[in-house]
Amino acid sequence: MVMATTTSTAANTSVASVTLEVADPESARRFYSAFGVDAYIRLRASEAHSTGFRGFTLALTVSRPATVDGFVGAAVDAGATVLKPAAKSLWGYSGVVQAPDGTIWKIATSAKKDTGPATREIDEVVLLIGVEDVKATKQFYVDRGLTVAKSFGGKYAEFAPGQSSRVTLALYKRRALAKDLGVPVDGTGSHRIVLGSTADTFTDPDGFAWEAAASLTPTLS
């Protein structure tokens, strides 16, 4: 049995922002506003080449199945494609959609039954990136000032968010993440995402780019 390790130390470096690179920022802005997650992301115009799985998902944790259905429905009404219909699983209830710009979103709850009406409240947003070696990438981030909040051996790692962070960063095996999302693991080109750092600019071992928050180019948020 793999045991989780935790720490409560405050992070010195954390995710200051998440910027999605999209071909049509204005169209993407309308989609994310309708979806109800526009407060958590920024948008930036980019024509960078990208095919297949981009190696990450943004996951919403909500309180109950009816709320999962509400977010999935809002995304589909705004133009998203369903990759996995919302359904019960061993861990709760979840669904997966792909935005028109290609970003994959998972909406999930640990609850299997509704205890009240649907809401539009989001408990947590997690940026889950798929990596080849969780332990090595975890250490890379620790060396750059991020603090591990949860760690399940070489399978999963989650970092402590900073005081102003709206998105939590976590690592998962790339192949396992693709399987969970219901997409082929293969993908080439840009990840089409940039993380704003409270510290320096750098690129991680799996090609995910971080930019110092002060140096980020203008975006549509």
Backbone bond lengths (Angstrom), bond angles and torsions (degrees), N, CA, C in turn:
res aa  C-N    CA-C-N  psi(-1)  N-CA   C-N-CA  omega(-1)  CA-C   N-CA-C  phi
1 M - - - 1.466 - - 1.529 109.45 -
2 V 1.308 117.84 130.35 1.458 121.88 179.62 1.520 109.32 -86.83
3 M 1.309 115.96 123.56 1.452 120.47 -178.98 1.518 110.56 -94.86
4 A 1.304 116.36 145.56 1.460 121.05 178.14 1.514 109.67 -85.81
5 T 1.317 115.93 142.06 1.452 120.79 172.01 1.509 108.03 -111.46
6 T 1.313 116.96 143.60 1.458 120.37 -177.33 1.516 110.22 -134.04
7 T 1.312 115.14 160.42 1.457 121.20 174.06 1.512 107.52 -148.02
8 S 1.327 117.08 148.70 1.461 120.98 -178.18 1.524 112.18 -108.07
9 T 1.352 116.13 9.00 1.454 119.54 -179.18 1.521 110.82 -65.08
10 A 1.329 117.87 135.50 1.461 121.24 -179.67 1.520 110.16 -67.36
11 A 1.331 116.29 142.56 1.456 120.80 -178.53 1.519 110.95 -74.40
12 N 1.348 116.23 138.66 1.454 121.44 174.50 1.524 110.69 -85.14
13 T 1.321 116.15 -34.58 1.457 122.86 175.62 1.515 107.39 -120.42
14 S 1.310 117.39 140.31 1.459 120.08 -179.40 1.521 109.96 -153.34
15 V 1.325 114.93 176.24 1.458 121.38 178.82 1.521 108.96 -78.51
16 A 1.325 116.50 115.41 1.459 120.40 178.28 1.524 111.21 -87.20
17 S 1.335 116.70 -28.35 1.460 120.82 -179.23 1.516 109.64 -164.54
18 V 1.321 116.09 161.47 1.461 122.50 174.58 1.522 107.63 -125.63
19 T 1.330 116.09 119.58 1.462 121.26 -178.67 1.522 109.75 -112.77
20 L 1.316 116.46 122.65 1.459 121.54 175.02 1.523 109.18 -92.03
21 E 1.313 116.48 132.85 1.461 121.76 177.48 1.531 108.26 -93.84
22 V 1.311 115.79 118.65 1.467 121.41 -172.62 1.517 110.34 -130.56
23 A 1.334 115.48 156.41 1.461 120.21 -179.70 1.523 111.75 -73.40
24 D 1.334 116.89 -33.11 1.469 121.65 -176.00 1.533 108.65 -131.54
25 P 1.324 118.01 88.89 1.471 120.41 -176.45 1.524 113.94 -58.78
26 E 1.322 118.45 -37.64 1.462 119.79 -177.73 1.521 111.38 -67.50
27 S 1.334 116.88 -41.86 1.456 120.31 176.27 1.526 110.89 -64.51
28 A 1.331 116.34 -41.46 1.463 120.52 178.66 1.523 110.66 -64.43
29 R 1.337 116.74 -38.76 1.463 119.88 179.00 1.521 110.58 -60.22
30 R 1.335 117.23 -42.70 1.466 120.49 179.11 1.527 110.72 -64.05
31 F 1.333 115.99 -41.20 1.470 119.17 179.68 1.521 110.93 -61.88
32 Y 1.342 117.45 -50.32 1.452 120.11 -174.26 1.524 112.58 -69.92
33 S 1.326 116.44 -27.45 1.455 119.48 174.00 1.524 110.23 -66.97
34 A 1.341 116.80 -44.16 1.464 121.09 178.82 1.526 111.45 -67.41
35 F 1.311 116.23 -36.62 1.461 122.05 179.24 1.527 110.25 -66.88
36 G 1.334 116.96 -35.51 1.455 121.54 177.20 1.512 114.79 99.97
37 V 1.358 116.49 20.64 1.471 119.48 -177.95 1.527 112.14 -122.32
38 D 1.326 117.73 11.84 1.462 121.29 -174.11 1.534 112.99 -62.46
39 A 1.324 117.79 -22.47 1.461 119.99 -179.61 1.531 112.15 -73.35
40 Y 1.323 117.22 -14.04 1.460 120.56 -173.95 1.523 114.12 -100.67
41 I 1.316 117.65 -9.25 1.460 120.10 -175.00 1.517 111.16 -133.80
42 R 1.334 114.98 163.88 1.451 123.13 168.75 1.524 107.95 -119.37
43 L 1.322 116.23 162.91 1.457 121.35 -178.99 1.513 109.95 -127.16
44 R 1.338 115.43 143.54 1.451 120.28 178.98 1.522 108.63 -143.10
45 A 1.321 116.74 136.85 1.458 121.10 -179.43 1.524 110.64 -68.21
46 S 1.321 116.04 134.57 1.462 121.21 176.98 1.520 109.29 -159.73
47 E 1.317 115.89 142.64 1.462 122.23 175.00 1.526 109.72 -113.34
48 A 1.320 117.45 22.66 1.465 121.80 -177.43 1.524 110.72 -57.64
49 H 1.322 116.31 139.96 1.463 121.40 -179.87 1.523 110.72 -66.73
50 S 1.320 116.26 134.97 1.459 121.35 178.11 1.513 109.34 -158.35
51 T 1.333 116.40 131.48 1.459 120.69 176.63 1.521 109.53 -133.67
52 G 1.326 116.69 149.28 1.453 121.14 175.78 1.517 113.78 67.58
53 F 1.316 115.34 -152.63 1.468 122.42 -175.96 1.525 109.99 -70.08
54 R 1.324 116.23 125.78 1.461 121.03 -178.89 1.525 113.49 -85.27
55 G 1.315 116.68 -1.11 1.454 119.62 171.95 1.511 116.43 88.34
56 F 1.326 118.81 12.29 1.468 119.62 179.88 1.518 110.35 -154.05
57 T 1.310 114.66 163.31 1.455 121.28 168.33 1.518 108.79 -141.44
58 L 1.306 116.43 152.66 1.459 122.57 170.01 1.518 106.45 -103.42
59 A 1.326 116.27 124.15 1.462 121.14 -174.17 1.512 111.15 -114.32
60 L 1.312 116.34 131.02 1.455 122.69 176.07 1.525 108.99 -100.69
61 T 1.326 116.87 128.07 1.451 121.24 171.96 1.520 108.02 -101.93
62 V 1.325 116.30 125.26 1.464 121.42 -178.36 1.524 109.50 -127.45
63 S 1.333 116.51 179.72 1.469 120.04 -167.71 1.523 115.16 -87.25
64 R 1.326 118.18 -28.61 1.461 118.48 -172.99 1.539 111.70 -155.67
65 P 1.340 117.84 161.75 1.462 121.65 -178.56 1.528 114.33 -55.33
66 A 1.324 117.92 -38.82 1.466 119.88 -178.87 1.526 110.88 -62.14
67 T 1.323 116.76 -33.20 1.465 120.42 178.21 1.528 110.50 -72.15
68 V 1.335 117.08 -37.88 1.471 120.34 173.02 1.517 109.62 -56.69
69 D 1.326 116.59 -49.76 1.468 121.06 -179.81 1.518 111.44 -59.01
70 G 1.329 116.67 -38.34 1.454 120.47 -179.54 1.516 112.45 -64.56
71 F 1.333 117.16 -43.38 1.458 120.28 179.41 1.529 111.23 -69.81
72 V 1.320 116.96 -40.64 1.461 119.99 177.27 1.530 109.83 -61.33
73 G 1.331 116.36 -45.22 1.459 120.50 179.80 1.512 112.39 -62.37
74 A 1.335 117.21 -41.53 1.463 121.10 179.08 1.517 111.08 -64.09
75 A 1.341 116.57 -39.94 1.460 120.77 179.20 1.531 110.85 -65.08
76 V 1.321 116.24 -45.03 1.467 120.26 -179.40 1.529 110.84 -65.00
77 D 1.311 117.01 -42.05 1.466 120.88 178.57 1.525 111.30 -61.50
78 A 1.345 116.53 -29.36 1.464 121.14 -178.35 1.533 112.30 -88.88
79 G 1.349 117.06 -3.68 1.458 119.53 175.72 1.506 116.72 120.68
80 A 1.332 118.36 4.24 1.464 121.14 -179.58 1.526 111.07 -75.97
81 T 1.321 115.00 160.20 1.457 123.36 175.69 1.527 109.18 -107.24
82 V 1.317 117.33 136.19 1.461 120.70 178.14 1.530 109.07 -81.24
83 L 1.331 116.58 122.59 1.456 121.36 174.41 1.522 111.27 -93.76
84 K 1.337 115.82 -35.59 1.459 121.99 174.93 1.516 108.09 -140.58
85 P 1.326 118.49 115.60 1.464 119.43 177.62 1.520 110.79 -59.32
86 A 1.311 116.69 147.37 1.462 120.79 178.58 1.526 110.12 -61.34
87 A 1.330 115.47 130.62 1.458 120.56 -176.75 1.520 110.25 -159.31
88 K 1.333 116.10 162.25 1.455 121.42 175.91 1.521 110.14 -71.89
89 S 1.324 115.16 149.79 1.459 121.51 174.99 1.515 108.23 -141.63
90 L 1.319 115.81 -176.71 1.460 120.33 178.73 1.521 110.96 -60.95
91 W 1.369 116.17 -30.81 1.461 120.71 -173.30 1.527 113.68 -98.16
92 G 1.325 118.18 -8.19 1.465 119.40 -178.67 1.508 112.04 151.73
93 Y 1.332 116.19 -121.94 1.461 121.52 -175.76 1.523 107.21 -148.41
94 S 1.329 118.20 130.60 1.458 119.96 -176.29 1.519 111.84 -158.50
95 G 1.337 114.62 162.93 1.455 122.35 174.89 1.521 108.65 -146.16
96 V 1.328 116.95 159.46 1.467 122.02 -177.69 1.523 109.10 -129.90
97 V 1.334 116.03 131.45 1.467 121.01 178.15 1.523 109.16 -130.05
98 Q 1.334 114.78 158.38 1.459 120.86 176.51 1.515 109.27 -119.03
99 A 1.328 116.19 122.99 1.456 121.71 -179.97 1.521 110.64 -67.23
100 P 1.332 118.07 159.59 1.467 120.75 178.06 1.523 113.31 -56.54
101 D 1.336 118.27 -27.21 1.469 120.69 179.31 1.524 112.56 -82.37
102 G 1.344 117.30 -3.17 1.457 121.70 177.62 1.513 115.47 102.90
103 T 1.323 118.08 -12.37 1.462 120.90 179.95 1.526 110.76 -69.31
104 I 1.327 115.72 134.81 1.459 121.25 -179.74 1.532 109.56 -96.29
105 W 1.315 115.64 133.11 1.463 122.75 179.43 1.527 109.67 -123.01
106 K 1.325 115.59 135.13 1.460 121.16 173.77 1.519 108.57 -114.10
107 I 1.326 116.66 132.79 1.461 121.39 178.16 1.522 107.20 -117.07
108 A 1.330 117.16 124.73 1.458 119.94 -171.53 1.513 112.93 -144.12
109 T 1.322 115.06 156.88 1.458 123.12 172.02 1.521 108.09 -142.15
110 S 1.325 116.85 149.00 1.459 120.30 175.68 1.523 111.22 -79.82
111 A 1.340 117.10 -13.51 1.466 121.57 179.90 1.529 110.21 -79.12
112 K 1.314 116.22 143.38 1.459 120.45 178.37 1.534 111.97 -107.10
113 K 1.332 115.89 -9.83 1.457 120.90 178.42 1.523 109.26 -133.62
114 D 1.320 115.45 149.31 1.454 120.32 177.48 1.522 110.71 -78.76
115 T 1.323 114.90 135.34 1.461 120.27 175.57 1.524 110.44 -114.75
116 G 1.324 115.76 11.29 1.450 121.60 179.87 1.511 109.52 -179.81
117 P 1.321 117.99 -179.33 1.460 121.42 -178.55 1.527 111.95 -73.45
118 A 1.311 115.55 163.83 1.461 121.13 176.35 1.525 110.08 -64.79
119 T 1.327 115.26 145.93 1.466 121.12 174.64 1.525 107.82 -127.32
120 R 1.320 116.51 177.66 1.460 121.16 174.24 1.524 109.83 -110.64
121 E 1.322 116.06 23.58 1.455 121.10 -177.87 1.525 111.20 -88.70
122 I 1.329 115.27 137.62 1.461 122.58 177.50 1.519 108.09 -110.72
123 D 1.329 117.23 124.35 1.460 120.84 -179.91 1.524 111.56 -78.76
124 E 1.330 116.68 -38.54 1.462 120.80 -177.14 1.522 109.62 -158.63
125 V 1.327 115.67 146.24 1.460 122.01 171.91 1.522 107.56 -118.57
126 V 1.320 116.64 125.71 1.461 122.00 -178.88 1.520 109.46 -119.53
127 L 1.332 116.32 128.47 1.458 121.63 171.22 1.517 106.34 -91.61
128 L 1.320 115.89 108.69 1.457 122.12 -176.70 1.521 108.23 -104.28
129 I 1.336 116.76 112.60 1.459 119.30 -178.90 1.518 110.36 -105.17
130 G 1.328 115.35 139.13 1.446 121.96 -179.75 1.519 110.38 -87.48
131 V 1.326 116.61 125.49 1.462 121.28 -176.51 1.524 110.22 -126.26
132 E 1.318 115.89 160.52 1.457 120.58 179.47 1.525 111.43 -77.64
133 D 1.324 117.72 -36.01 1.463 122.16 -175.94 1.527 108.70 -137.50
134 V 1.322 116.21 100.08 1.463 120.77 -175.44 1.528 111.54 -60.10
135 K 1.320 117.69 -44.29 1.458 120.31 -178.03 1.524 111.87 -62.49
136 A 1.339 116.68 -44.51 1.457 120.46 -178.40 1.522 111.67 -66.52
137 T 1.346 116.60 -42.98 1.464 119.60 -179.74 1.521 110.84 -69.82
138 K 1.325 116.34 -36.34 1.471 119.81 175.89 1.524 109.89 -58.98
139 Q 1.323 117.02 -45.50 1.463 120.35 -179.78 1.521 111.24 -65.46
140 F 1.339 116.58 -37.29 1.466 120.82 176.30 1.523 110.30 -56.36
141 Y 1.332 116.63 -45.32 1.462 120.39 -179.13 1.532 111.99 -71.51
142 V 1.317 117.08 -37.38 1.463 120.06 176.95 1.528 109.78 -60.89
143 D 1.330 116.27 -40.88 1.461 120.56 179.38 1.529 112.12 -64.43
144 R 1.325 116.89 -19.86 1.461 120.92 179.73 1.522 112.72 -102.02
145 G 1.316 116.69 12.15 1.451 120.04 170.28 1.511 116.31 102.15
146 L 1.341 118.99 1.47 1.455 119.33 175.70 1.519 109.32 -81.86
147 T 1.317 116.10 150.35 1.454 122.14 -178.20 1.522 110.02 -110.44
148 V 1.317 116.60 129.58 1.461 121.55 179.18 1.523 109.79 -74.22
149 A 1.328 116.00 127.54 1.466 120.75 176.78 1.521 111.49 -98.27
150 K 1.349 116.13 -36.00 1.464 121.59 178.25 1.515 108.19 -144.01
151 S 1.331 116.18 143.98 1.451 119.72 177.93 1.519 109.85 -148.60
152 F 1.330 116.56 126.87 1.456 122.71 177.28 1.532 107.85 -115.01
153 G 1.322 115.47 74.82 1.451 120.79 178.45 1.519 112.21 55.05
154 G 1.334 115.96 -130.56 1.453 121.21 179.57 1.513 113.26 -96.48
155 K 1.346 116.80 16.92 1.461 120.61 -175.78 1.526 113.79 -102.07
156 Y 1.320 117.12 -35.64 1.460 120.57 -172.48 1.520 109.67 -157.87
157 A 1.320 115.79 143.13 1.468 120.66 173.49 1.513 108.44 -145.37
158 E 1.323 116.49 141.55 1.459 122.29 179.11 1.525 108.52 -130.16
159 F 1.334 115.56 139.65 1.455 120.34 -176.43 1.526 111.56 -104.87
160 A 1.323 114.63 150.20 1.457 120.09 179.24 1.521 109.58 -70.68
161 P 1.329 118.25 129.44 1.467 120.45 178.33 1.520 110.93 -74.87
162 G 1.308 116.14 152.56 1.456 120.36 173.74 1.511 110.49 -75.02
163 Q 1.299 116.71 172.70 1.463 121.37 -176.47 1.519 112.50 -61.08
164 S 1.334 117.06 -32.89 1.464 120.15 -177.56 1.528 113.16 -101.61
165 S 1.341 117.25 2.37 1.461 120.59 -177.66 1.521 111.62 -71.84
166 R 1.324 116.43 135.34 1.458 121.41 175.97 1.529 110.89 -103.76
167 V 1.350 115.71 -9.81 1.457 121.01 -177.99 1.524 109.06 -128.53
168 T 1.333 116.12 133.91 1.458 122.35 177.79 1.520 109.56 -94.99
169 L 1.326 117.07 137.06 1.460 122.03 179.13 1.522 110.53 -95.73
170 A 1.344 116.22 135.51 1.464 121.33 176.55 1.524 109.82 -141.77
171 L 1.333 115.49 154.84 1.461 122.89 179.84 1.524 110.03 -115.73
172 Y 1.338 115.35 143.29 1.457 122.15 179.06 1.522 106.83 -147.36
173 K 1.301 117.98 155.77 1.456 120.34 176.95 1.529 109.64 -62.68
174 R 1.331 116.76 133.92 1.462 120.86 -175.31 1.527 111.69 -58.17
175 R 1.302 117.34 -45.92 1.461 119.92 -178.30 1.527 111.29 -63.80
176 A 1.324 116.48 -41.90 1.460 120.55 179.81 1.523 111.20 -66.41
177 L 1.349 116.34 -36.54 1.463 119.90 179.29 1.522 110.63 -66.08
178 A 1.327 116.87 -44.85 1.467 120.28 178.74 1.528 110.70 -60.09
179 K 1.317 116.74 -41.50 1.468 120.66 179.10 1.520 110.84 -63.01
180 D 1.337 116.44 -43.02 1.460 121.01 -179.65 1.531 111.16 -62.90
181 L 1.331 116.65 -34.22 1.466 121.13 -178.32 1.521 112.87 -85.16
182 G 1.331 117.00 -13.53 1.452 120.39 179.07 1.517 113.95 80.80
183 V 1.365 116.51 32.31 1.456 120.59 -179.88 1.520 109.71 -128.34
184 P 1.352 118.88 155.42 1.462 121.29 174.08 1.526 110.29 -62.69
185 V 1.312 116.97 147.36 1.463 121.34 -175.07 1.519 113.03 -74.96
186 D 1.337 117.44 -23.43 1.460 120.71 -175.03 1.520 112.30 -68.83
187 G 1.332 114.81 143.27 1.456 121.13 176.81 1.515 109.47 -171.10
188 T 1.327 116.46 148.53 1.454 120.47 -179.66 1.526 110.02 -135.56
189 G 1.323 115.54 163.20 1.457 120.24 175.96 1.516 113.12 86.04
190 S 1.313 115.27 -157.24 1.459 122.33 -174.14 1.528 112.21 -70.70
191 H 1.329 115.94 145.55 1.468 120.55 171.94 1.528 110.59 -71.87
192 R 1.315 117.25 -19.80 1.480 123.71 -179.60 1.529 111.88 60.51
193 I 1.330 115.25 38.89 1.461 120.70 176.02 1.522 108.01 -150.43
194 V 1.328 116.25 141.73 1.465 121.80 177.61 1.526 107.85 -130.12
195 L 1.319 116.17 131.25 1.462 121.24 179.23 1.518 109.09 -98.02
196 G 1.318 116.12 130.30 1.456 120.94 174.59 1.511 109.55 -80.95
197 S 1.319 116.94 127.83 1.455 122.40 -176.97 1.528 110.77 -104.06
198 T 1.330 116.17 141.75 1.460 120.14 173.94 1.524 110.69 -76.19
199 A 1.348 116.73 -5.50 1.464 120.62 179.81 1.527 110.72 -123.93
200 D 1.335 117.47 -110.64 1.457 121.26 -170.77 1.528 113.61 -98.25
201 T 1.342 113.80 172.27 1.459 122.52 172.68 1.529 108.50 -91.19
202 F 1.328 116.91 132.30 1.459 120.39 178.66 1.526 109.63 -162.50
203 T 1.329 116.55 170.95 1.458 122.99 175.39 1.521 108.12 -126.26
204 D 1.326 117.62 133.37 1.459 120.08 -175.80 1.536 111.12 -82.34
205 P 1.337 118.98 174.23 1.467 121.52 -175.82 1.522 114.42 -60.77
206 D 1.324 118.38 -20.31 1.460 121.34 -179.11 1.524 112.57 -102.37
207 G 1.327 116.31 11.20 1.453 121.07 173.61 1.509 115.89 87.96
208 F 1.319 118.90 10.47 1.460 120.95 177.66 1.526 108.94 -81.87
209 A 1.324 115.39 126.22 1.467 121.33 -173.47 1.521 111.67 -92.66
210 W 1.320 114.84 137.71 1.453 123.83 173.36 1.517 108.41 -118.03
211 E 1.312 116.55 139.11 1.449 121.71 174.90 1.520 108.92 -125.15
212 A 1.330 116.15 139.79 1.456 119.47 174.43 1.518 108.53 -56.25
213 A 1.324 117.18 131.59 1.464 120.86 -173.15 1.520 112.89 -52.89
214 A 1.320 117.02 -36.52 1.465 121.11 -178.18 1.519 113.07 -68.34
215 S 1.360 116.48 -20.43 1.454 120.06 -176.39 1.513 113.61 -101.45
216 L 1.333 117.35 0.19 1.464 120.06 -179.74 1.527 111.29 -62.44
217 T 1.323 116.22 137.67 1.443 120.90 178.92 1.522 110.12 -72.77
218 P 1.350 118.84 159.06 1.469 120.85 -177.55 1.524 112.29 -54.65
219 T 1.314 115.83 143.11 1.455 122.01 -179.44 1.517 109.61 -133.70
220 L 1.333 114.16 166.11 1.461 120.92 168.75 1.504 106.05 -100.63
221 S 1.318 118.17 115.15 1.473 120.39 -178.12 1.505 110.29 -103.33
